[in-house]
């Protein structure tokens, strides 16, 4: 009988971009580094666009207190003093 880990993890994994079969930890780490290097310029472009957008346009306003989710309610208050940051 096999353990849960053995049955849940296939012996090989086919890299979705290159089609290469990955079996060892080193192969997985090398593939991760390669993909991070490939995607790095894209992420830097997205980050610079977001920075430029926040400099030029106003931030989105919070919904009224009754329509806020729990998370929105948490972020609408100052983390230091608990005071209201943006009351609409």
N, C-alpha and C positions, 0 to 999 in steps of 0.2 A: 504494500500500500504506500502511496506517495504522500508526502506532507502537503499541507496547503500551499506553502511557498513554491514548491516544485511544480505543482499543477497550475498555479496562477501565473508563473513566469515561463514564457517559452524559452527554449535554448538559444535561439537566434532572433534578431530583430532586423528588419530590412529598413535601412535609412530611407525616409520618404522623399528626399531630394535626389540623392545619388544612386539609390538602389543597392548600395553596398550592404553586405550582411555584417552586423555588429554582434559580437559574442562576448568580448572581454570588457572589463571596466575601462581599460586603457583606450580601447576603440571607441567606446561611448564618450569618454572625456575628450578625445581628439575630435570627434564629430561635433561635440558641443562647442569647443573652442573655435572650430572652423565656421560653424553657423553664426556664432556671436560676432566673429570678425566680418562675416559677409553682411550681417544685418546692422552692424554698428553705424555705418553712414546713414542708413534709413532712419534709425532712432535719433541720431543727432539732428537730422533735418526736421523730424516731427517736433523735437524739443525746441528747436529754434523758432519754428512756426508758432508753437504754443506761447513761447515767451513774447514774440512780437505781437500776437493777438492780445495777450493780457496787458501789454503796454498801451495798446490803442483803443481797446473797448472796455466798457464797464463790466464788472463781474455780474453773473446772474444773481437775481434777487431771490431771497428765500420766500417760499409760500407763507401765507398768513399762519399764525400760531396754531389754528385749528386744523389746518391742512398739512402740517409737517409730520414727517415720519419720525421715529425715535432717533434715528441717526441725524436727521436734519436738526432736530431740537438740541442734540448734543453739540453739534458744530456751530450752532447759532450763539453760543455763550463763550465767553472768554475762559480759556483753560486755567488761568491764574486766579481770577477773582470771581468767576461765575457770572459776571455782568453780561448784559445783552449786547451783542455785537451789531446786529442788523435787525431792527424791529420794523416790520411792515404792517 
